[in-house]
Amino acid sequence: MHFDFADVSATDRYRLMASAITPRPIAWVTSQSAAGVRNAAPYSFFNMMGANPPIVAIGMMRQADGTHKDSAANVIDTQEFVVNLVCEADAQAMNLTCIDAPAGVDEITLAGLATVPSLGVAPPRIASAPVAMECRVLQTQEIGTTTLVIGQVLHFHVGDAFYDPERRRIDTPAMHLVGRVHGTGFYARGTDLFELQRPTWADFVGEK
Ligand SMILES: Cc1cc2nc3c(=O)[nH]c(=O)nc-3n(C[C@H](O)[C@H](O)[C@H](O)COP(=O)(O)O)c2cc1C
């Protein structure tokens, strides 16, 4: 089957891409309005884009009425946000924070989430998140109905239980992070792994 996207509706383009580009990591974004109302919401159009500088990108689509989602409005207004990563134990709370609550509702309180003050930005981080990244906006770009947010990571927090300072390694499986898959509610665990060693040209051609 082939789709010329010029002839495919935006809804179907979304369905095709979001069902195929999986699993996606979830940025559980905490942000704060200029008036100080705290917000939390999950965004799976998210990834790391580089380490020098350390950058993350998030795609925030507009609401059906064309207005920004609260997270996008907050990020544009304040230029700050925190990306919290989602472990399986937090999945229910993460899902609750995707609720379409009015802008004045503090979704962090709504979901009963404990927070820790951030070091370099105003929005707090989620205490139970295995990893939280305090970010400052480098750029936002309005592309069609998407706000592409590019943020620079200022502070990286990882739970002590998941970090070995001697080896300078994160124990990824121990964090039990979940990813977004297909449909309205399917998620993946980071289990059932397999390993591949990266090839080198020297090995490939049998050089000594
Ligand atoms: C797991 C998950 C991932 C989501 N990813 C995105 C996304 O990448 N972009 C987006 O615009 N909305 C995404 N949503 C929907 C938003 O979370 C939802 O619209 C939410 O109400 C936005 O909240 P806000 O207005 O407080 O920012 C996702 C929802 C879930 C449950």
The ligand as a Tripos MOL2 file, in Angstrom:
@<TRIPOS>MOLECULE
LIG
   31    33     1     0     0
SMALL
NO_CHARGES

@<TRIPOS>ATOM
      1 C1          1.0520    9.1750   25.9880 C.3       1 LIG1
      2 C2          0.5440   10.4290   25.3610 C.ar      1 LIG1
      3 C3          1.3250   11.1020   24.4480 C.ar      1 LIG1
      4 C4          0.8830   12.2940   23.8630 C.ar      1 LIG1
      5 N1          1.7040   12.9160   22.9720 N.ar      1 LIG1
      6 C5          1.3040   14.0920   22.4350 C.ar      1 LIG1
      7 C6          2.1690   14.7830   21.5460 C.ar      1 LIG1
      8 O1          3.2880   14.3550   21.2560 O.2       1 LIG1
      9 N2          1.7370   15.9700   21.0340 N.ar      1 LIG1
     10 C7          0.5280   16.4960   21.3630 C.ar      1 LIG1
     11 O2          0.1920   17.5810   20.8960 O.2       1 LIG1
     12 N3         -0.3080   15.8680   22.2240 N.ar      1 LIG1
     13 C8          0.0600   14.6830   22.7680 C.ar      1 LIG1
     14 N4         -0.7610   14.0360   23.6400 N.ar      1 LIG1
     15 C9         -2.0200   14.6780   24.0420 C.3       1 LIG1
     16 C10        -1.7900   15.7190   25.1400 C.3       1 LIG1
     17 O3         -1.1670   15.1430   26.2710 O.3       1 LIG1
     18 C11        -3.1570   16.2880   25.5470 C.3       1 LIG1
     19 O4         -3.6760   17.0320   24.4670 O.3       1 LIG1
     20 C12        -3.1010   17.1370   26.7860 C.3       1 LIG1
     21 O5         -4.4090   17.4900   27.1730 O.3       1 LIG1
     22 C13        -2.2940   18.4120   26.5950 C.3       1 LIG1
     23 O6         -2.2710   19.0300   27.8470 O.3       1 LIG1
     24 P1         -1.9540   20.5500   28.0530 P.3       1 LIG1
     25 O7         -3.0390   21.3460   27.3520 O.co2     1 LIG1
     26 O8         -2.0310   20.6540   29.5540 O.co2     1 LIG1
     27 O9         -0.5980   20.8140   27.5140 O.co2     1 LIG1
     28 C14        -0.3750   12.8210   24.2130 C.ar      1 LIG1
     29 C15        -1.1810   12.1340   25.1250 C.ar      1 LIG1
     30 C16        -0.7330   10.9480   25.6820 C.ar      1 LIG1
     31 C17        -1.6030   10.2190   26.6660 C.3       1 LIG1
@<TRIPOS>BOND
     1     1     2 1
     2     2     3 ar
     3     2    30 ar
     4     3     4 ar
     5     4     5 ar
     6     4    28 ar
     7     5     6 ar
     8     6     7 ar
     9     6    13 1
    10     7     8 2
    11     7     9 ar
    12     9    10 ar
    13    10    11 2
    14    10    12 ar
    15    12    13 ar
    16    13    14 ar
    17    14    15 1
    18    14    28 ar
    19    15    16 1
    20    16    17 1
    21    16    18 1
    22    18    19 1
    23    18    20 1
    24    20    21 1
    25    20    22 1
    26    22    23 1
    27    23    24 1
    28    24    25 2
    29    24    26 1
    30    24    27 1
    31    28    29 ar
    32    29    30 ar
    33    30    31 1
@<TRIPOS>SUBSTRUCTURE
     1 LIG1         1 GROUP 0 **** ****
